[in-house]
Amino acid sequence: MTAARLGASFDLLAAWQDGGVFVDRDGEGIATGPGASVAVADVVDALRDRPDGAVAAGALPFAGGGSLVIGDDQVRRTDPFVTTKIGEGAATLVTGVIPAAAFGDAAVTPVPSPEVYGGAVQEAVRRIRAGGLRKVVLARTIEVVADRTFDARRLAHRLRAVDPHAFSFIAPAQPGVLVGASPELLISRQGSEVRANPLAGSAPRSGDLDEDRANAAALAASAKDREEHAIVVDAIVAALQPLSATLTWDPEPVLLETANVWHLSTRFRGRLVDPAPTALDLALALHPTPAVAGAPTDGALAAIGQLEGFSRGAYAGPVGWVDADGNGTWAIALRCALLSRDRATLYAGAGIVAASDPAEEIDETDRKFRASLDALRWG
């Protein structure tokens, strides 16, 4: 293991290798090469057997279980200048990328169709109004077939350029590699300090400044979106308070802007009880939050299984890393694509509550797809 002070131009993405994991936000995170695949239950013990300060990283399936990669080569950046390196992996920069032409209609297939998705939303609303459910998050996909092999590093590079404050990530996932840029922090833990930043409720961005501000103001005032967000906040409080000596959060949701969407956001910060659970334990305790499943959890998961019509795989599951001391960062795998040679599966979801309108939820998922489809041309 070596530690070096590197300049601000150092790019973690250059240190990522095929078969490894990349997670980066604002220049801090990890990049690894391939290595041992370790079941989640055995990860912390496996790390404690390593003398070099290695991390385990990856994307976990939405449905639970899975494994993480302990890469033979690793670069971990904990602030803008201090970087820890394990192994002798080479750096590969992304240069000279030219976007391909826009995908034609024949190359893009919605699964399910917007009409079928709208019907699923309508059924979810019916079940919520009948009682027993407060919220269900329903997702849909787009299948893209290209005339070339997709490049995970180039796609991550483009997604990060579009939304540099998101969690950019690359991780192995069946049957390929998952690449995305998520706006949502599930949990981070450094020593006893813990942070979370759930998002729920959204509105479109606009290139017109006045319209964009109006959309943001409407979101902040929306009873439907505030209800959707409150369900998530209540669940995070219930999960974290028993594990925390102190815990504070925004008394009212604040607005968070991404490239295409405004979100309602609540920032949590606290101190964990002693002994502190690991970042991985915290991620597993929180997942799935109502931001990606619904509430109550069991009923929402049952509705998802009945109404979505496809397997989420690692979409909407935790993606991140943990070290032997239990420190780490976990985002939620959103705004992502599963790449497999010349094929890509894009995912987008929306939170459904009693006041949801199917046409509006179709429009919300279309907006979320738009940025990913454009970025995919650079992959």
NORKA-V415832 format. One record per backbone hydrogen bond with DSSP energy under -0.5 kcal/mol. NH is the residue of the N-H (numbers start at 0). CO is the residue of the C=O. E is the energy in kcal/mol with one decimal. If there is no record, write none. Layout:
nh=NH co=CO e=E
nh=NH co=CO e=E
This chain:
nh=1 co=84 e=-2.9
nh=3 co=82 e=-2.6
nh=5 co=3 e=-0.7
nh=5 co=80 e=-2.5
nh=9 co=6 e=-1.8
nh=11 co=9 e=-0.5
nh=13 co=10 e=-1.2
nh=14 co=11 e=-1.7
nh=15 co=11 e=-0.6
nh=15 co=12 e=-0.9
nh=16 co=31 e=-2.0
nh=19 co=16 e=-2.5
nh=21 co=169 e=-2.5
nh=22 co=29 e=-2.5
nh=23 co=167 e=-2.4
nh=24 co=27 e=-2.4
nh=25 co=163 e=-1.0
nh=27 co=24 e=-1.8
nh=28 co=76 e=-1.7
nh=29 co=22 e=-2.2
nh=30 co=74 e=-2.3
nh=31 co=20 e=-2.5
nh=32 co=72 e=-2.5
nh=35 co=69 e=-1.4
nh=37 co=35 e=-0.6
nh=37 co=67 e=-3.0
nh=39 co=65 e=-1.8
nh=41 co=38 e=-1.8
nh=42 co=38 e=-0.6
nh=42 co=39 e=-1.3
nh=45 co=41 e=-2.2
nh=46 co=42 e=-2.3
nh=47 co=43 e=-2.1
nh=48 co=44 e=-1.0
nh=49 co=46 e=-1.6
nh=55 co=321 e=-2.7
nh=56 co=68 e=-2.2
nh=57 co=319 e=-2.3
nh=58 co=171 e=-0.5
nh=59 co=317 e=-3.0
nh=61 co=312 e=-3.2
nh=63 co=60 e=-1.4
nh=67 co=37 e=-2.7
nh=68 co=56 e=-3.3
nh=69 co=35 e=-2.6
nh=70 co=68 e=-0.7
nh=71 co=33 e=-2.2
nh=73 co=85 e=-2.7
nh=74 co=30 e=-2.6
nh=75 co=83 e=-2.8
nh=76 co=28 e=-3.0
nh=77 co=75 e=-0.6
nh=77 co=81 e=-1.6
nh=78 co=81 e=-0.8
nh=82 co=3 e=-2.4
nh=82 co=80 e=-0.6
nh=83 co=75 e=-2.9
nh=84 co=1 e=-3.4
nh=85 co=73 e=-3.1
nh=91 co=13 e=-2.9
nh=94 co=92 e=-0.7
nh=99 co=376 e=-2.4
nh=106 co=103 e=-1.2
nh=107 co=103 e=-0.6
nh=107 co=104 e=-1.0
nh=108 co=106 e=-0.5
nh=108 co=142 e=-2.7
nh=110 co=140 e=-2.7
nh=116 co=112 e=-2.7
nh=117 co=113 e=-2.6
nh=118 co=114 e=-1.8
nh=119 co=115 e=-2.0
nh=120 co=116 e=-2.4
nh=121 co=117 e=-2.3
nh=122 co=118 e=-2.1
nh=123 co=119 e=-2.4
nh=124 co=120 e=-2.6
nh=125 co=121 e=-2.1
nh=126 co=122 e=-2.2
nh=127 co=123 e=-2.4
nh=128 co=124 e=-2.7
nh=129 co=125 e=-1.5
nh=130 co=126 e=-0.5
nh=130 co=127 e=-1.2
nh=133 co=294 e=-3.2
nh=134 co=294 e=-2.0
nh=135 co=351 e=-2.2
nh=136 co=292 e=-2.8
nh=137 co=135 e=-0.7
nh=137 co=349 e=-2.1
nh=139 co=347 e=-2.7
nh=140 co=110 e=-2.2
nh=141 co=345 e=-1.8
nh=142 co=108 e=-3.1
nh=143 co=141 e=-0.5
nh=143 co=343 e=-3.1
nh=144 co=106 e=-2.1
nh=145 co=341 e=-2.9
nh=149 co=340 e=-2.8
nh=150 co=378 e=-3.9
nh=151 co=149 e=-0.6
nh=154 co=150 e=-2.2
nh=155 co=151 e=-2.5
nh=156 co=152 e=-2.3
nh=157 co=153 e=-2.1
nh=158 co=154 e=-2.7
nh=159 co=155 e=-2.3
nh=160 co=156 e=-1.6
nh=161 co=157 e=-2.0
nh=162 co=158 e=-2.1
nh=165 co=162 e=-1.8
nh=166 co=181 e=-3.5
nh=167 co=23 e=-2.5
nh=167 co=165 e=-1.0
nh=168 co=179 e=-2.6
nh=169 co=21 e=-2.2
nh=170 co=177 e=-2.1
nh=172 co=175 e=-2.3
nh=175 co=172 e=-4.5
nh=176 co=338 e=-2.0
nh=177 co=170 e=-3.3
nh=178 co=336 e=-2.6
nh=179 co=168 e=-2.1
nh=180 co=333 e=-0.5
nh=180 co=334 e=-1.4
nh=181 co=166 e=-2.4
nh=184 co=182 e=-0.6
nh=184 co=196 e=-0.7
nh=185 co=183 e=-0.6
nh=185 co=329 e=-1.8
nh=186 co=329 e=-2.3
nh=187 co=194 e=-2.2
nh=188 co=327 e=-2.7
nh=189 co=192 e=-2.3
nh=192 co=189 e=-1.9
nh=193 co=269 e=-2.5
nh=194 co=187 e=-2.2
nh=195 co=267 e=-1.4
nh=196 co=184 e=-2.0
nh=197 co=265 e=-0.6
nh=199 co=263 e=-1.8
nh=202 co=261 e=-1.7
nh=204 co=259 e=-2.3
nh=208 co=206 e=-0.6
nh=211 co=207 e=-2.8
nh=212 co=208 e=-2.3
nh=213 co=209 e=-2.1
nh=214 co=210 e=-2.5
nh=215 co=211 e=-2.1
nh=216 co=212 e=-2.5
nh=217 co=213 e=-2.5
nh=218 co=214 e=-2.1
nh=219 co=215 e=-2.3
nh=220 co=216 e=-1.4
nh=221 co=217 e=-0.8
nh=221 co=218 e=-1.0
nh=225 co=221 e=-2.3
nh=226 co=222 e=-2.0
nh=227 co=223 e=-2.1
nh=228 co=224 e=-2.3
nh=229 co=225 e=-2.6
nh=230 co=226 e=-1.9
nh=231 co=227 e=-1.0
nh=232 co=228 e=-2.3
nh=233 co=229 e=-2.6
nh=234 co=230 e=-1.4
nh=235 co=231 e=-2.2
nh=236 co=232 e=-2.5
nh=237 co=233 e=-2.2
nh=238 co=234 e=-1.9
nh=239 co=235 e=-2.7
nh=240 co=236 e=-2.4
nh=241 co=237 e=-0.5
nh=242 co=239 e=-1.3
nh=243 co=239 e=-0.6
nh=243 co=240 e=-1.3
nh=244 co=270 e=-3.0
nh=245 co=270 e=-1.6
nh=247 co=268 e=-3.0
nh=249 co=266 e=-1.1
nh=253 co=264 e=-3.2
nh=255 co=262 e=-2.7
nh=257 co=260 e=-2.3
nh=261 co=202 e=-3.6
nh=262 co=255 e=-2.8
nh=263 co=200 e=-1.7
nh=264 co=253 e=-2.9
nh=265 co=197 e=-1.7
nh=267 co=195 e=-3.2
nh=267 co=265 e=-0.5
nh=268 co=247 e=-2.5
nh=269 co=193 e=-2.4
nh=270 co=245 e=-1.9
nh=271 co=191 e=-3.2
nh=272 co=242 e=-2.3
nh=278 co=325 e=-2.8
nh=281 co=277 e=-2.5
nh=282 co=278 e=-2.3
nh=283 co=279 e=-2.4
nh=284 co=280 e=-2.1
nh=285 co=281 e=-2.0
nh=286 co=282 e=-2.4
nh=291 co=288 e=-1.7
nh=292 co=288 e=-1.6
nh=294 co=134 e=-2.1
nh=299 co=295 e=-2.5
nh=300 co=296 e=-2.9
nh=301 co=297 e=-2.0
nh=302 co=298 e=-2.1
nh=303 co=299 e=-2.6
nh=304 co=300 e=-2.4
nh=305 co=301 e=-1.5
nh=306 co=302 e=-2.4
nh=307 co=303 e=-2.4
nh=314 co=311 e=-2.2
nh=315 co=332 e=-3.0
nh=316 co=313 e=-2.1
nh=318 co=330 e=-2.2
nh=319 co=57 e=-2.3
nh=320 co=328 e=-2.1
nh=321 co=55 e=-2.2
nh=322 co=326 e=-2.4
nh=323 co=53 e=-0.7
nh=325 co=322 e=-1.8
nh=327 co=188 e=-2.3
nh=328 co=320 e=-0.9
nh=329 co=186 e=-3.0
nh=330 co=318 e=-2.9
nh=331 co=183 e=-1.7
nh=332 co=316 e=-2.9
nh=333 co=331 e=-1.9
nh=336 co=178 e=-2.7
nh=337 co=344 e=-2.6
nh=338 co=176 e=-3.0
nh=338 co=336 e=-0.7
nh=339 co=342 e=-2.8
nh=342 co=339 e=-1.7
nh=343 co=143 e=-2.3
nh=344 co=337 e=-1.9
nh=345 co=141 e=-2.9
nh=345 co=343 e=-0.5
nh=346 co=335 e=-1.6
nh=347 co=139 e=-2.0
nh=349 co=137 e=-1.9
nh=351 co=135 e=-3.0
nh=352 co=350 e=-0.5
nh=355 co=352 e=-1.9
nh=360 co=356 e=-2.0
nh=361 co=357 e=-2.2
nh=362 co=358 e=-2.0
nh=363 co=359 e=-2.2
nh=364 co=360 e=-2.2
nh=365 co=361 e=-2.3
nh=366 co=362 e=-2.2
nh=367 co=363 e=-1.8
nh=368 co=364 e=-2.1
nh=369 co=365 e=-1.7
nh=370 co=366 e=-1.0
nh=371 co=367 e=-0.9
nh=372 co=368 e=-3.0
nh=373 co=369 e=-2.1
nh=374 co=370 e=-2.4
nh=375 co=371 e=-2.2
nh=376 co=372 e=-0.7
nh=376 co=373 e=-0.9
nh=377 co=374 e=-1.9
nh=378 co=375 e=-1.3
